Amino acid sequence: MGFTKIVCNICSMNYDDWEVSFKEWHLIDVALQPLNLCPECYRTQLQSAGFGHLEIRILFSILYFLCG
């Protein structure tokens, strides 16, 4: 069984789940925070908000399932 891809609400591309800290997520415009954003669109929004110079660590979620 494969992982479900998430669709970015800005560019409509499929992407794997990822995360940043709440502090880093709240650097983008409040209207975009409830949306699904791919890492590229998130970085673009950071640049638009004037935070493009920050080094943001993006963590991709990897799920492991043990089959018994």
C-alpha positions as CSV (number, residue, x, y, z in Angstrom):
1,M,0.0,0.0,0.0
2,G,1.5,3.4,-1.0
3,F,1.4,6.7,0.7
4,T,-1.2,9.2,-0.2
5,K,0.2,12.3,-1.9
6,I,-1.0,15.7,-0.8
7,V,-2.0,18.4,-3.3
8,C,-0.6,21.9,-3.0
9,N,-3.4,24.5,-2.9
10,I,-1.2,27.0,-4.8
11,C,0.5,25.1,-7.6
12,S,-1.7,21.9,-7.6
13,M,1.4,19.6,-7.5
14,N,1.5,16.4,-5.5
15,Y,4.0,16.3,-2.7
16,D,5.0,14.2,0.3
17,D,4.0,15.4,3.8
18,W,6.5,17.7,5.4
19,E,6.6,20.0,8.4
20,V,8.3,23.0,9.9
21,S,8.0,24.4,13.4
22,F,4.9,26.4,14.4
23,K,7.1,29.5,14.7
24,E,8.4,29.1,11.1
25,W,4.9,28.3,9.7
26,H,3.5,31.5,11.2
27,L,6.0,33.6,9.2
28,I,3.8,33.2,6.1
29,D,0.6,35.2,5.6
30,V,-2.2,34.2,8.0
31,A,-4.5,33.6,5.0
32,L,-2.2,30.8,3.7
33,Q,-1.6,29.0,7.0
34,P,-4.6,26.7,6.8
35,L,-3.7,25.7,3.2
36,N,-1.7,22.7,2.0
37,L,1.6,24.1,0.7
38,C,4.4,22.2,-1.0
39,P,7.9,23.0,0.2
40,E,8.6,25.1,-2.9
41,C,5.4,27.3,-2.5
42,Y,6.2,27.6,1.2
43,R,9.6,29.0,0.4
44,T,8.2,31.3,-2.2
45,Q,5.7,32.6,0.4
46,L,8.5,33.2,2.8
47,Q,10.4,35.3,0.2
48,S,7.2,37.3,-0.5
49,A,6.9,38.0,3.3
50,G,10.5,39.2,3.4
51,F,11.9,36.1,5.2
52,G,13.7,34.5,2.2
53,H,17.0,35.1,3.9
54,L,16.2,32.7,6.8
55,E,17.4,29.2,6.9
56,I,14.4,27.0,7.4
57,R,14.6,23.3,8.2
58,I,11.9,21.3,6.4
59,L,11.4,17.8,7.7
60,F,9.7,15.2,5.6
61,S,7.5,12.8,7.4
62,I,8.5,9.2,7.0
63,L,6.1,6.6,8.4
64,Y,7.2,3.1,9.2
65,F,4.6,0.3,9.7
66,L,5.5,-3.0,11.3
67,C,3.5,-5.9,9.9
68,G,3.0,-8.7,12.3
